[in-house]
């Protein structure tokens, strides 16, 4: 009876240590590039002039201290008051221990975004939950004398008189 109890306790301890070990896997965001410029997450605010409607590439460099399955990277621009938020996310992928992984994401700033400062949020998520999140400051500047035509209506059907 004692032997069965000891085996049961041993199996439970091994299961507990295995689950704790997988929960402590550290995925680190090593570097984030915004259109080939490196962003600083802590202490330094990186500000860049961005034209509304432009599309940019965000490269996220990651390292994990152990093998991790089903990882996903998400990027999102936060801080503006319209429901056409810009975000992108990768497909699910696996990471090998101590091997750098680079993921490319695309962001397009909407035409209606105002000239202001915004946050670029980069989140690394894996099957068991959120692993790492960083926010980077970006400055958005509009083109001077920018004009956007949203709609054109003609009163006559297809013809215009001088």
C-alpha positions as CSV (number, residue, x, y, z in Angstrom):
1,X,0.0,0.0,0.0
2,X,2.9,2.4,0.9
3,X,4.5,1.6,-2.5
4,X,1.4,2.5,-4.4
5,X,1.0,5.7,-2.4
6,X,4.7,6.6,-3.0
7,X,4.2,6.0,-6.8
8,X,1.1,8.2,-6.8
9,X,3.0,11.0,-5.0
10,X,5.9,10.7,-7.3
11,X,3.7,10.9,-10.4
12,X,1.9,13.9,-9.0
13,X,5.3,15.6,-8.2
14,X,6.6,14.9,-11.7
15,X,3.4,16.3,-13.2
16,X,3.6,19.4,-11.1
17,X,7.2,20.0,-11.9
18,X,6.5,19.5,-15.6
19,X,3.6,22.0,-15.6
20,X,5.7,24.6,-13.6
21,X,8.6,24.1,-16.0
22,X,6.4,24.8,-19.0
23,X,4.8,27.9,-17.4
24,X,8.2,29.4,-16.7
25,X,9.4,29.4,-20.4
26,X,10.6,32.9,-21.0
27,X,10.0,34.4,-24.5
28,X,11.9,37.6,-24.8
29,X,11.3,40.4,-27.3
30,X,14.9,41.1,-28.3
31,X,14.3,43.9,-30.8
32,X,11.5,45.6,-32.7
33,X,12.1,47.3,-36.0
34,X,9.6,49.8,-37.5
35,X,10.4,50.2,-41.2
36,X,14.0,49.3,-40.6
37,X,14.4,51.6,-37.6
38,X,15.0,50.0,-34.2
39,X,12.5,51.0,-31.5
40,X,13.3,51.5,-27.8
41,X,10.8,50.1,-25.3
42,X,12.1,51.5,-22.0
43,X,13.3,55.0,-21.2
44,X,13.7,56.4,-24.7
45,X,10.7,57.6,-26.7
46,X,11.2,56.9,-30.4
47,X,9.2,59.4,-32.5
48,X,8.9,59.2,-36.3
49,X,7.0,61.2,-38.8
50,X,4.4,59.0,-40.4
51,X,2.1,59.9,-43.2
52,X,-1.5,58.9,-42.9
53,X,-2.4,55.9,-45.1
54,X,1.1,54.6,-45.4
55,X,1.9,50.9,-44.8
56,X,4.9,49.9,-42.7
57,X,6.7,46.7,-41.8
58,X,7.2,45.8,-38.2
59,X,9.9,43.1,-37.5
60,X,9.8,41.4,-34.1
61,X,12.9,39.5,-33.0
62,X,12.2,36.9,-30.3
63,X,14.2,34.4,-28.3
64,X,12.9,31.6,-25.9
65,X,14.9,29.9,-23.2
66,X,13.2,26.6,-24.1
67,X,11.2,25.0,-26.8
68,X,7.7,26.5,-27.0
69,X,4.8,25.5,-29.2
70,X,1.9,27.5,-30.6
71,X,3.3,31.0,-30.3
72,X,1.7,34.0,-32.0
73,X,2.8,37.7,-32.3
74,X,0.3,40.5,-32.5
75,X,0.9,44.2,-33.2
76,X,-1.6,47.0,-32.7
77,X,-1.6,50.8,-32.9
78,X,-3.5,52.3,-29.9
79,X,-4.7,55.7,-29.0
80,X,-7.1,56.9,-31.6
81,X,-10.8,57.3,-31.5
82,X,-12.1,55.4,-34.5
83,X,-13.1,51.8,-34.9
84,X,-10.8,51.2,-37.9
85,X,-7.9,50.2,-35.6
86,X,-4.8,48.8,-37.3
87,X,-3.5,45.5,-36.1
88,X,-1.8,42.5,-37.5
89,X,-0.9,39.1,-36.2
90,X,1.2,36.1,-37.3
91,X,0.1,32.6,-37.8
92,X,0.8,30.2,-35.0
93,X,4.4,29.0,-34.9
94,X,6.9,27.0,-32.7
95,X,10.1,28.3,-31.2
96,X,13.3,26.3,-30.6
97,X,15.3,27.1,-27.4
98,X,18.0,29.8,-27.6
99,X,17.4,30.4,-31.3
100,X,16.3,33.8,-32.5
101,X,13.1,34.0,-34.5
102,X,12.1,37.0,-36.6
103,X,8.5,37.7,-37.6
104,X,7.3,40.3,-40.0
105,X,4.0,42.1,-39.6
106,X,2.3,44.9,-41.7
107,X,0.6,48.0,-40.3
108,X,-1.3,50.6,-42.2
109,X,-2.1,53.9,-40.6
110,X,-5.6,55.0,-41.5
111,X,-6.4,58.3,-43.3
112,X,-8.5,59.5,-40.4
113,X,-5.6,59.2,-37.9
114,X,-4.8,62.6,-36.2
115,X,-1.4,64.2,-35.9
116,X,-0.4,63.0,-32.4
117,X,1.6,60.4,-30.4
118,X,0.4,56.8,-30.5
119,X,1.4,53.5,-28.9
120,X,2.6,50.5,-30.9
121,X,1.8,47.5,-28.8
122,X,3.7,44.2,-29.5
123,X,2.3,41.1,-27.7
124,X,3.8,37.6,-27.7
125,X,1.1,35.1,-26.8
126,X,1.4,31.3,-26.6
127,X,-1.0,28.6,-25.8
128,X,-0.9,29.0,-22.1
129,X,-1.4,32.7,-22.1
130,X,0.3,36.1,-22.5
131,X,4.1,35.8,-22.4
132,X,5.4,39.3,-23.2
133,X,4.1,42.7,-24.1
134,X,5.9,45.9,-25.0
135,X,4.7,49.3,-26.0
136,X,6.6,51.7,-28.2
137,X,5.9,55.4,-28.7
138,X,5.4,56.7,-32.3
139,X,4.7,60.2,-33.5
140,X,2.2,60.6,-36.4
141,X,2.5,63.6,-38.6
142,X,0.2,64.4,-41.6
143,X,1.3,65.8,-44.9
144,X,1.0,69.6,-45.1
145,X,-2.0,70.7,-47.1
146,X,-3.2,67.1,-47.5
147,X,-6.5,66.8,-49.2
148,X,-8.6,63.6,-49.3
149,X,-11.6,63.4,-51.6
150,X,-14.1,61.0,-50.1
151,X,-17.0,61.2,-52.6
152,X,-17.8,62.8,-56.0
153,X,-21.4,63.3,-57.1
154,X,-22.5,64.4,-60.6
155,X,-25.9,66.0,-61.1
156,X,-26.3,65.0,-64.7
157,X,-26.0,61.4,-65.9
158,X,-22.4,61.0,-67.1
159,X,-22.1,64.3,-68.9
160,X,-20.8,67.7,-67.8
161,X,-21.4,71.0,-69.5
162,X,-18.9,73.8,-69.4
